[in-house]
């Protein structure tokens, strides 16, 4: 499957950008008082579809690449931050009991998303801190 690595990586990156962009848009809609648009069934299903493609591509890359690439723990940190991103996203879009909680969760989710991106780019657990230092 290594011969398909470039295509799978491209799909993974495209899905990351689509997923993050859709979340950013949905969060803005919720904060703007339009949750019915952000949480409409077609938008949710689009999000599920993108995230399924993202996870599938990630699992394929994980099986293709050598385990030594993950030796410094960057992938573990990335996965833990993705869990935090999902939890924050749930509070930003649905579970936040006030506009303030939703706004704080939204901003924190975007910051976590950015850190996950920088960890993926640097293959280092410090991500943005590593790139800046």
BALUM-38260 format. One record per residue (C-alpha): x, y, z. Coordinates in nm, 2 decimals, m for minus. Layout:
x,y,z
X,Y,Z
...
//
This chain:
x,y,z
0.00,0.00,0.00
0.30,0.23,0.03
0.26,0.31,m0.34
m0.07,0.49,m0.25
0.09,0.69,0.04
0.08,1.03,m0.14
m0.29,1.00,m0.23
m0.39,0.88,0.12
m0.19,1.16,0.28
m0.35,1.42,0.05
m0.69,1.28,0.14
m0.61,1.30,0.51
m0.48,1.66,0.48
m0.78,1.76,0.27
m1.02,1.60,0.52
m0.84,1.78,0.82
m0.88,2.11,0.65
m1.25,2.04,0.56
m1.33,1.92,0.91
m1.16,2.21,1.08
m1.32,2.46,0.84
m1.67,2.32,0.89
m1.63,2.32,1.27
m1.51,2.68,1.26
m1.82,2.78,1.05
m2.06,2.58,1.26
m1.92,2.74,1.58
m1.95,3.09,1.43
m2.31,3.01,1.34
m2.39,2.89,1.69
m2.23,3.20,1.84
m2.42,3.42,1.60
m2.75,3.28,1.72
m2.81,3.05,1.43
m2.78,2.70,1.58
m3.05,2.57,1.37
m2.83,2.61,1.06
m2.52,2.48,1.24
m2.70,2.17,1.37
m2.92,2.10,1.07
m2.91,1.73,0.96
m2.74,1.78,0.63
m2.46,1.98,0.80
m2.42,1.71,1.07
m2.41,1.44,0.81
m2.15,1.62,0.60
m1.94,1.65,0.92
m1.98,1.28,0.99
m1.88,1.20,0.63
m1.57,1.42,0.64
m1.46,1.29,0.98
m1.51,0.92,0.87
m1.29,0.99,0.56
m1.03,1.16,0.79
m1.02,0.87,1.04
m1.01,0.61,0.76
m0.71,0.79,0.60
m0.54,0.83,0.93
m0.57,0.46,1.01
m0.44,0.37,0.66
m0.14,0.60,0.71
m0.08,0.44,1.05
m0.06,0.10,0.90
0.16,0.21,0.61
0.43,0.41,0.79
0.70,0.25,1.01
0.65,0.24,1.38
0.99,0.42,1.44
0.83,0.74,1.30
0.62,0.76,1.62
0.89,0.69,1.87
0.90,1.03,2.03
0.54,1.03,2.13
0.40,1.29,1.90
0.12,1.07,1.78
0.01,0.99,2.13
0.00,1.36,2.22
m0.19,1.43,1.89
m0.45,1.16,1.96
m0.51,1.29,2.32
m0.55,1.65,2.19
m0.80,1.53,1.93
m1.01,1.38,2.21
m0.99,1.72,2.39
m1.08,1.89,2.06
m1.39,1.67,2.02
m1.51,1.73,2.38
m1.45,2.11,2.35
m1.64,2.10,2.01
m1.94,1.93,2.17
m1.95,2.20,2.44
m1.91,2.47,2.17
m2.19,2.35,1.95
m2.44,2.18,2.18
m2.36,2.12,2.54
m2.25,2.46,2.65
m2.52,2.59,2.89
m2.44,2.96,2.82
m2.31,3.17,2.53
m2.00,3.23,2.73
m1.93,2.86,2.79
m1.99,2.80,2.42
m1.76,3.08,2.31
m1.48,2.98,2.54
m1.51,2.61,2.43
m1.51,2.73,2.07
m1.19,2.93,2.10
m1.02,2.66,2.30
m1.12,2.40,2.04
m0.97,2.61,1.77
m0.65,2.65,1.96
m0.63,2.27,2.02
m0.70,2.21,1.65
m0.41,2.45,1.57
m0.18,2.26,1.81
m0.27,1.93,1.66
m0.19,2.07,1.31
0.15,2.19,1.43
0.22,1.86,1.60
0.14,1.68,1.27
0.36,1.92,1.07
0.66,1.89,1.31
0.62,1.53,1.42
0.71,1.66,1.76
0.49,1.65,2.08
0.55,2.02,2.14
0.41,2.12,1.80
0.39,2.50,1.77
0.63,2.54,2.06
0.89,2.32,1.89
0.85,2.51,1.56
0.88,2.85,1.72
1.17,2.75,1.95
//
